[in-house]
Amino acid sequence: MPSPLLLLALAASQPTGAIGYLNAGELLERCTATSAPDLSYCFAYVTGVHDSVKAYEAWLAMQEYCLPLATPQGDLRRAFIEYMAGHPGDRSGEAASVVIVALKARYGCEADADPEP
């Protein structure tokens, strides 16, 4: 079975529309919109990805990222938006994969951190 990180990389490298329903650029548009339906969609999508990752983590006995307890949904949305601001080339990537990468970037686990020299 391929590792989850390999699957993420493969999904993000596929042409737009090849995997998933939405690319990261389309999700970003919804997450930065001012309309309530778009923002609700964004919150539901990002938290749905998070919940799915947590379910797979339990199933696979591994950890993708370490989200602090009681982290508000708005912080997940901000993590995605801020990641996209720094990585505009990821707009064509599969949205769920990019959300996971953004959450890993924001909420990396201590075990993943580089040791200080």
C-alpha positions in Angstrom: 0.0 0.0 0.0 1.5 3.4 -0.9 2.2 5.8 1.9 -0.4 8.6 2.5 2.3 11.2 1.7 2.9 9.5 -1.7 -0.8 9.5 -2.4 -1.0 13.3 -1.5 1.9 14.0 -3.9 0.4 12.0 -6.7 -3.0 13.7 -6.2 -1.5 17.2 -6.2 0.5 16.4 -9.4 -2.6 15.4 -11.4 -4.1 17.7 -14.0 -7.0 19.8 -12.7 -10.1 17.7 -12.5 -8.3 14.4 -12.8 -8.7 13.7 -9.1 -11.3 15.1 -6.8 -14.1 17.6 -7.4 -12.3 20.8 -6.7 -8.8 22.2 -7.1 -7.1 24.3 -4.5 -7.7 27.6 -6.4 -11.4 27.0 -6.6 -11.5 26.2 -2.8 -9.4 29.4 -2.1 -12.0 31.4 -4.0 -14.7 30.1 -1.8 -12.6 30.5 1.4 -11.9 34.2 0.6 -15.4 35.1 -0.6 -17.8 37.3 1.3 -21.0 35.3 0.7 -22.3 33.1 3.5 -22.8 30.1 1.2 -19.2 30.2 -0.1 -17.8 30.6 3.4 -20.0 27.8 4.7 -18.8 25.6 1.9 -15.2 26.4 2.8 -15.6 25.7 6.5 -17.4 22.4 5.7 -14.8 21.3 3.1 -11.7 22.1 5.2 -13.1 20.6 8.4 -14.3 17.6 6.4 -10.8 17.0 5.2 -9.5 17.4 8.7 -12.0 14.9 10.1 -11.2 12.4 7.3 -7.5 12.7 8.0 -8.1 12.1 11.7 -10.2 9.0 10.9 -7.4 7.6 8.6 -4.8 8.4 11.2 -6.6 6.2 13.7 -7.1 3.4 11.2 -3.4 3.5 10.0 -2.0 4.2 13.5 0.0 7.2 12.2 -0.1 11.0 12.5 -0.1 13.5 9.6 -0.2 16.7 11.8 -0.7 17.7 15.4 -3.6 20.1 15.8 -3.9 21.6 19.3 -7.1 20.7 21.2 -10.0 23.1 20.7 -8.6 24.7 17.6 -11.4 26.8 16.0 -12.5 25.9 12.5 -11.5 29.4 11.5 -7.9 28.6 12.2 -8.0 25.7 9.8 -9.4 28.0 7.1 -6.7 30.6 7.8 -4.0 28.0 7.7 -5.2 27.0 4.2 -5.5 30.6 3.0 -2.1 31.6 4.3 -0.5 28.5 2.8 -2.0 29.4 -0.6 -0.7 33.0 -0.3 2.8 31.6 0.0 2.4 28.8 -2.6 0.3 30.1 -5.5 1.7 27.4 -7.7 -0.4 24.9 -5.8 -3.7 26.4 -7.1 -4.1 23.6 -9.6 -3.5 20.9 -7.0 -6.4 18.7 -5.7 -8.0 20.8 -3.0 -8.1 18.1 -0.2 -4.4 17.3 -0.7 -3.4 20.9 -0.5 -5.5 21.4 2.6 -3.6 18.5 4.2 -0.3 20.0 3.2 -1.3 23.4 4.6 -2.4 21.8 7.9 0.9 19.9 8.1 2.8 23.1 7.4 0.9 25.0 10.2 0.5 22.2 12.7 3.6 20.0 12.3 4.3 17.5 15.0 7.3 18.0 17.3 8.7 14.6 16.1 8.7 16.0 12.6 10.6 19.2 13.5 14.3 19.5 12.6 16.6 19.2 15.6 18.4 22.4 16.5 22.1 22.4 15.9 
